[in-house]
Amino acid sequence: MRICVIDGQGGGIGAALIRRLKEVYREEHVVIALGTNEVATSQMMKARANRGASGENAIVQTVPTADVILGSLSIIVANAMMGEVTPRIAEAVASAPALKILLPLPRTGVEIVGVIPEPLPHMVEKVVSKRLKELLENV
């Protein structure tokens, strides 16, 4: 399976997702780090992503090839992350055929009613050890 992890700014959320993916699944799947900037990509590569690329064009060209896309809700919100998520990135991610598993972090300026706020480590665990595991078992 080809899993794209998208993050921006400091890359901490993406790095946390990749670290946990590698702990649970080791090298069973290809994990691609896509950063809106080089710092984010670098942090995700340090977390042991298999491949990485930075910037709008890299994200736009790569997401259509993904089986699963992981990141925060902001990756589908134009101008999120202090403008790092361009409208073109948001559209490409939202339009990609891959399943998108997104973390509902409050920094997006979007509130999702019915979602209970949880600490990032709990959300990462749910994504990797529950939701992704369910998906992989049904493939």
C-alpha positions in Angstrom: 0.0 0.0 0.0 1.2 3.5 -0.8 0.5 5.9 2.1 1.0 9.7 1.7 1.5 11.7 4.9 1.0 15.4 4.3 2.1 18.1 6.7 3.4 21.7 6.8 5.0 24.2 9.1 7.3 22.2 11.4 6.2 18.7 10.3 5.5 17.5 13.8 2.1 15.9 13.1 3.3 14.2 10.0 6.4 12.9 11.8 4.3 11.5 14.7 2.1 9.7 12.1 5.1 8.3 10.3 6.9 7.2 13.5 3.8 5.2 14.6 3.2 3.8 11.1 6.8 2.4 11.1 6.5 1.0 14.6 3.3 -0.9 13.7 3.8 -1.8 10.1 7.6 -1.6 9.8 8.3 -1.7 6.0 5.1 -3.4 4.8 3.9 -0.3 3.1 5.5 2.6 1.2 5.2 5.8 3.3 5.7 9.0 1.3 6.3 12.3 3.2 4.8 15.3 1.4 5.6 18.6 3.0 4.3 22.0 2.2 7.8 23.1 2.9 11.3 21.6 3.3 11.3 21.7 7.1 8.2 19.6 7.3 9.5 17.1 4.7 12.8 16.9 6.6 11.1 16.1 9.9 9.0 13.4 8.3 12.0 11.9 6.6 13.8 11.8 10.0 10.8 9.8 11.2 11.8 7.2 8.5 9.4 7.9 5.6 10.5 5.9 2.5 10.4 8.9 0.2 9.7 12.6 0.5 9.1 15.7 -1.5 8.3 19.3 -0.8 6.0 22.0 -2.2 2.8 22.4 -4.1 3.7 20.7 -7.3 5.1 17.6 -5.5 1.9 17.3 -3.5 -0.4 17.8 -6.5 1.5 15.3 -8.6 1.8 12.6 -5.9 -1.6 12.5 -4.2 -3.4 10.9 -7.2 -1.1 7.9 -6.8 -1.8 7.3 -3.1 -3.9 4.5 -1.7 -4.4 6.4 1.6 -3.7 10.0 2.6 -3.0 10.9 6.2 -2.8 14.4 7.7 -4.7 17.0 9.6 -8.0 18.4 8.4 -6.2 21.5 7.2 -4.8 19.7 4.2 -8.2 20.1 2.5 -8.7 23.7 3.6 -7.4 26.3 1.2 -5.0 28.8 2.8 -4.7 26.8 6.0 -1.4 26.5 7.9 -0.8 30.2 7.6 -1.2 30.0 3.8 1.0 26.9 3.2 -1.9 24.9 2.0 -2.6 26.5 -1.3 -6.0 26.2 -3.0 -4.3 23.9 -5.5 -3.1 21.6 -2.8 -6.4 21.6 -1.0 -8.2 20.7 -4.3 -5.7 18.0 -5.2 -6.0 16.3 -1.9 -9.7 16.5 -1.6 -10.1 15.3 -5.2 -7.6 12.4 -4.9 -9.3 9.0 -5.2 -7.4 7.7 -2.1 -9.1 7.3 1.3 -8.3 10.4 3.3 -8.0 9.9 7.1 -7.7 13.3 8.6 -7.1 14.5 12.2 -9.6 17.1 13.3 -7.2 19.6 14.9 -8.6 22.9 16.0 -6.1 25.1 14.2 -7.9 25.0 10.9 -10.6 27.6 11.6 -13.1 24.8 10.9 -15.1 23.3 13.7 -16.7 19.9 13.2 -19.7 19.4 15.5 -19.8 16.1 17.3 -16.0 15.5 17.3 -14.6 15.3 20.8 -11.2 17.0 21.2 -8.4 14.5 22.0 -4.6 14.9 22.4 -2.6 14.3 19.3 -1.0 11.0 20.5 -4.5 9.5 21.0 -5.6 10.6 17.5 -2.4 9.2 15.9 -3.0 5.9 17.7 -6.6 5.7 16.5 -5.5 6.4 12.9 -2.7 3.9 12.8 -3.7 1.1 15.1 -7.5 1.2 14.5 -8.7 2.8 11.3 -5.8 2.0 9.1 -5.6 -1.6 10.5 -9.3 -2.0 9.7 -8.7 -0.8 6.2 -5.7 -3.1 5.6 -7.6 -6.1 6.9 -10.3 -5.5 4.3 -8.0 -5.1 1.3 
